[in-house]
Structures are given as C-alpha cells and as structure tokens.
Amino acid sequence: MFKNKRSLFIVLFVMVFIVAGCSSKSSPNSTKKEQDGGQSGGGELKVALSAQPASLDQPTSTNTSTRDIARLMFETLVTTNSKFEAVPMLAETVETSDDSKMYTFHLREGIKFHNGKEMTAEDVVASMQRWLEKSSIIGTVFEDASFEVEDDYTVVLQLAKPSVLVLDTMASAKMAAAIMPKEVIEATGEDEEVAEYIGTGPFKFVEWKPDRYIHLTKYEDYQALEEEADGLAGKKEALVDDIHFEFVSDSATRLAGLQTGIYDIAYAMEYDSYEQLQSDPALGPVLEKVGEMVMVYNKVEGIASDVKMRQAINAVLDSDEILLGAYANKDIYWLDSSYMTRDIERWKSEAGSEYYNQNDFEKAKQLLEESGYNNEEFTLMTSRDYPHFYNAAVVIHEQLTKLGINAKLEVFDWPTLADKQNKTGEWDAFITSFGTVSTPTQLLAISPTYGGGVNDDYIIGLTEEIGTSSTHEEAKAKWDELQRYAWEEYMPVSILGGYSALYGETDKVKGFHAFLGGVYWNVEVER
C-alpha cells in the first residue's frame, strides 16, 4: 500500500487476478487434469532455456534469462502488477513527502534471507545504493539520489528533484533492484558481480553447472504475501521442490524435449511451431506480449541521416505484410503505432499514428525525390539467428526495391550485428525488437547512446522533462508531444508493430504464465 502525507490516508491495494490475459494459455489442460485425478504439487520442474545467462546478479544484467531466474531468488521493495502499476513487495507501505522529493519505505518485518538472517534497513540501503551505481535504467530520475537508514525497518529515499517515475523505475523487472544481505554487497568489489546469490524469494540457489543447467530449490521459510497473485505482485508459492533451468540452444531440440517429456516448459519456440503446439493434445503454446518490432535508422551518417529519406522509407512500409512474413500467424502480432507497449494504459499514445503503416507509394516517391536520392546503396542489416527478424528484413527489402531504392540486405550472426550497430559508418538500418519497459525514459528508440543514436535536442530535452514531471498527467502530456514529434518530424525508428514471444509447455504443467518473462511461482507439475 502507498501513503501520501498530503492526503493523510492509507490506500489498501487490492490485487485483481487478470494474469490470464497476459498469455494465450496459462494452464492448457487443468480441467482435464482434475477429471483424470492427476496428482500435482512438489517434484521437479524442468525448463529449457535458449541461452545461458551471463550472470544472476540482477542489477547488472539486461539478459532475459538473468531476469527470469534471478527473480525467483531475489525480491524488490516494490514490484509490478498486471496493470503495470508499482505495488509493494518487501515494503509494507510507502509514504511520499509533500514536495515528492522524499519517499519513506516501511519494511515488512520478520523477512528472512536464504541464509537465515532477518532483512533490515541496512541490507536494503546497501542493495539500493548498489542498484543506483549498477543499473542503466535509472536515467536522470535518481540523479544525486540517496537511500538512508531511519531505523531497523524504515528506509528513506532522498531525491534532488521530484519525479513521478520513481516507483515505476524501482519496480522494473529489467535490471531489478534486488535486495541482498549487506555483507554480500560489502564483499563485492566495485567492478565485480556478487559472489553469493542470497535473497528473500520463494526459491534459493543450489548449483550452476556452466553450459548445462542452473538448479534452484524451494525455500521452506519463505513468507508470502496474502494478496492474490497479480503480474509479478501478490502471493508467491513454491509449489515444486526443485527447478532445473537447462541450456538448450537448438529450438528443434527444445521442441523434441517437450514432446518426449524431458522438459516441462521451453523458451523461444520457433514461430512456425505455433500451430503444432496448438494441435498436440499433450502440449500447448503460451504467448507473452513482449514489445515491438522496429527498423532502426542510422541517424548519424549515411543516406538515412537525412530525415526525408527516413520519412520516404517509413511512408512505403506495409506493416501487415512485414509482420505476417515475420510471424506467419496473426495470433502472434498486432498493428500498433505506440512506442510504449499498448498494455501500459498510463503511457499508451495515439500521437502521430497517422504516420504508421501508411503503405503510400506515391507519398514515398515524392519524399524520396525531395531527399535528393541518387541511387546510393542502402544497407539493411539482419540476422538468421532470429528468423523473424530475417523474414521481416526480406519483405522490407522487397518493398524498398519496388520504391526504387538500391537496397542491399547484409546478413550477419547476431553478435556481429550487435557489434556493427555501434559502428555507424557500416549500415543504414537494421531490424530488431524492443522489449516492454515501464517508463518512456527507458526506451532505446529515443536513446542518444543506442546504435545510430538520437542526436536531436528537442527529443533529449523532452525525455528529461518527462523524468522530472511531478504528476502523471504532466508526464503523459509531454510523452504525447514527444511521440508525435518522433513520428512527424524526426523518425528515429519505424515501429512495425507489436509481437508476442512463444513458449511451449506440456499438459503436466499447471499455472504457468508469462508476464515480463516466465513466472514460476504458483506453478505445479504432475508426474
């Protein structure tokens, strides 16, 4: 619950269970299991990941495998519910000062770390100060901010300037503000990752066999909230005794493992396996809305640094054709012009939508002439490592060629493409995707430091103003203004549309869903 001294009243937060709307199929055969009298609870859950995480140190990594595994061990002061609202987790209540520059977190008492030690304010302050130093998502919101101990169960955040984005940023699942014991933080060097994975979550660390698996086990002394589970918030229960996350790079092997019962859940399924997962009575697909597919332009040098060229390309794009080519099934993608994921109602914007999915050949031709284009080569980078990116790039290449652009498709492995995107003289555009973020200030599409970065003072200035807005209404108005300007005047990227990630699960699994990644508490498996 959150408290604001201006109103002097306590708001009790009520969790509404709408997680089912976040995935296409959270427990595909639960009714059948009940009818068959199947036994569930306890046992082992085996999950096939497409890649091994680089680390389990949450505040230092943007890796999705890190996010999904580490949050079973670590928890945060506040977290995100299914409406993308920040709500308490390890904090009992949060108070905000009249000037919105001081936040007071009253901690839940009696919370034990996996090593048996009780969590106190000293642990929280050490963890939060490290998060301020390590996480790249904090932007200017926490500039010159500090966390301080008031007493054993009270932590105070002091801000240099107010911002309405404080709690949303602290609740982020990406590079999360994980709470660890103070002594673990103090034993970690300045440029090092933590050596021990000790948190307060429903599962605790057992073993990491490099290139093979990570093993977690149930934390018997975990203290769950009573509120109904909702997104990443509310009640968490470890309903299995052990979880093995196994590293399986080949998608065909992950699918075969599901079919033979070696794995219970598998990540990153190929999109062309969607119908197969649907039709097999022993399996099921789980879709998670994860973000937007985009074409990123090189705004720094080359022919795409001319805004007229970017506008011409954007005008000719047929997003429906591109996304169907990428994902093959309309269950998996949707048309949407918003830079922010459309499920975050607070930030969803229609500003500039008239410039999305125009498929206007004549307008594109006129803009191309105005740019002074003279048959220069336009280099579009892509990678077969992500077939949906490659397939989208092939369709875009065809659309640009029809417009009269001398487009060249260059195909690299993903690490090479990621390296080249920082070398702006070597490309004009590339295809990628941007995952869901909780605030516009975290968007890579408007970042000055992301490949072919935004070098526009107006966008940079508006981004900073959003970060220092004192109300959500003020921040949303500035965000609408920024998105309209991006579509109408600057065109840093072409948003192609939203898409879902595809997981596979067996009919032995009950309660699995995906929300900002796979969620493994409150999940049972039948043997």
Buried (B, 14 or more C-beta within 10 A) or exposed (E): BBBBEEEEEEEEBEBEEEBEEBBBBBBBBBEEBEEEEBEBEBBBBBBBBBEBBEBBBBBBBEBBBBBBBBBBBBBBBBBBBBBBBBBBBBBBBBBBBEEBBBBBBBBBEEBBBBEEEBBBBBBBBBBBBBBBEBBEBBBBBBBEBBBBBEEEBBBBBEBEBBBBBBBBBBBBBBBBBBBBBBBBBEEBEEEEBBEBBBBBBBBBBEEBEEEEBBBBBBBEEBEBBEBEBBBBBBBBBBBBBBBBBBBBEEBEBBBBBBBEEBBBBBBBBBBBBBEBBBEBEEBBBBBBBBBBBBBBBBBBEBBBBBBBBBBBBBBBBBBBBBBBBBBBBEBBBBBBBBBBBBBBEBBBBEBBBEBBBBBBBEBBBBBBEEBEBEEEEBBBBBBEBBBBBBBBBBBBBBBBBEBBBBBBBBBBEBEBBBEBBEEBEBBBBBBBBBBBBBBBBBBBBBBEEBBBBBEBEBBBEBBBBBBBBBEBEBBBEBBBBBBBBBBEBBBBBBBBBBBBBBBBBBBBBBBBBBBBBBBBBBBBBBE
